[in-house]
Amino acid sequence: MTSYDLKQFSRAHLDGALALMAAEGWDTYTADPERTYRVLMAPGSTTLVAVDSDAVAGLVQMQSDGEIQAHLSALLVGARWRGRGLGRLLLRDALRHAGGLRIDVLTRAGDYYRGLGAQPVPGFRLTREEIECAS
């Protein structure tokens, strides 16, 4: 496995993070870089980046109560760094930094998380618009 430098996210990593997000089509993040910076630096959020030389190879963002529960907000690994264990490394270190015993994941990449040993559980996502339109 390649050696990565894991760091707390900072403004210096924003362009690299946006490049990863653009490659995955995460338009809500790339539409407004300053909003994305605020999101990744939000209070209660742990955001780490994996740096390979000067390139941002991966990013993880997690919220946690610091004791039991953590929620994964983002996990990105650049295409050229995939398949080397970087995703697992980012998850492990983010949970250590954030605190908690478990991570809840809402994802479209279920096969990846099953490969890590995760058990699927039912869940739902509501958007602001759906909640406001509910009768």
C-alpha positions in Angstrom: 0.0 0.0 0.0 1.2 3.5 -0.8 2.1 5.7 2.2 -0.3 8.7 2.6 0.0 11.7 4.7 -3.3 12.0 6.6 -4.1 15.6 7.6 -7.0 17.7 8.9 -8.7 19.4 6.0 -7.7 23.0 5.5 -8.2 25.7 2.8 -5.0 24.5 1.2 -6.8 21.2 0.3 -9.9 22.8 -1.1 -8.9 22.7 -4.8 -7.9 19.0 -4.5 -11.2 18.1 -2.7 -13.2 19.9 -5.3 -11.4 18.0 -8.1 -12.3 14.7 -6.4 -15.9 15.9 -6.1 -16.1 17.0 -9.7 -14.8 13.6 -10.9 -17.7 12.0 -9.1 -20.3 14.5 -10.3 -21.0 15.9 -6.9 -22.4 19.1 -8.4 -23.9 20.4 -5.1 -20.4 20.6 -3.7 -18.6 22.0 -6.8 -21.3 24.7 -7.5 -20.1 27.0 -4.7 -16.5 26.3 -3.5 -16.8 28.7 -0.5 -19.9 26.9 0.7 -18.1 23.6 0.3 -15.2 25.0 2.4 -17.6 26.0 5.1 -19.3 22.6 5.0 -16.0 20.7 5.3 -14.9 22.9 8.2 -18.3 22.9 10.0 -18.4 22.6 13.8 -18.9 19.0 14.9 -17.5 17.8 11.7 -14.2 15.8 11.3 -12.8 16.2 7.8 -9.5 14.5 6.9 -7.6 14.3 3.6 -5.0 11.8 2.4 -2.2 13.5 0.6 0.1 11.7 -1.9 3.0 14.0 -2.7 1.0 17.3 -3.3 -2.2 15.7 -4.5 -5.3 15.1 -2.5 -5.8 11.4 -3.0 -8.9 11.0 -0.7 -11.2 12.8 1.7 -13.5 11.7 4.5 -16.1 13.8 6.5 -17.9 12.5 9.5 -20.1 13.9 12.3 -20.2 12.3 15.7 -21.6 12.6 19.2 -18.0 11.7 20.2 -19.0 8.6 22.2 -21.3 6.1 20.3 -22.7 7.4 17.0 -20.9 8.7 13.9 -22.4 9.5 10.6 -20.5 9.4 7.3 -21.1 12.5 5.2 -18.5 12.0 2.5 -15.8 9.4 1.5 -13.9 10.0 -1.7 -10.9 8.3 -3.1 -9.5 9.5 -6.4 -9.6 6.9 -9.2 -5.8 6.4 -9.4 -5.6 5.6 -5.7 -8.6 3.1 -5.5 -8.1 -0.5 -4.5 -5.2 0.2 -2.1 -7.0 0.4 1.2 -7.2 4.2 1.3 -10.9 4.3 1.9 -10.6 2.0 5.0 -7.7 4.0 6.3 -9.7 7.2 6.0 -12.7 5.7 7.7 -10.6 4.3 10.5 -8.8 7.5 11.2 -11.9 9.7 10.9 -13.7 7.6 13.5 -10.7 7.8 15.8 -10.7 11.6 15.5 -14.4 12.0 15.7 -15.1 9.5 18.4 -17.8 6.9 18.4 -18.3 3.1 18.3 -20.0 2.9 14.9 -20.6 4.7 11.7 -23.9 5.0 9.9 -23.6 5.2 6.2 -26.2 6.3 3.6 -24.7 5.3 0.2 -25.2 4.2 -3.4 -21.9 2.3 -3.2 -23.3 -0.7 -1.1 -20.9 -3.2 -2.6 -17.9 -1.3 -1.3 -19.2 -1.2 2.3 -20.3 -4.8 2.2 -16.7 -5.6 1.3 -15.6 -4.0 4.5 -18.0 -6.2 6.5 -20.8 -3.7 6.9 -24.4 -4.9 7.5 -27.1 -3.2 5.5 -29.9 -1.5 7.5 -33.0 0.3 6.3 -32.9 4.0 6.0 -34.4 7.1 4.4 -33.3 10.5 3.2 -35.6 13.5 3.1 -34.8 16.7 1.3 -35.8 20.1 2.6 -38.3 20.4 -0.3 -39.9 17.1 0.6 -40.4 18.0 4.2 -41.8 21.4 3.4 -44.3 19.9 0.9 -45.5 17.1 3.2 -49.1 17.5 4.3 
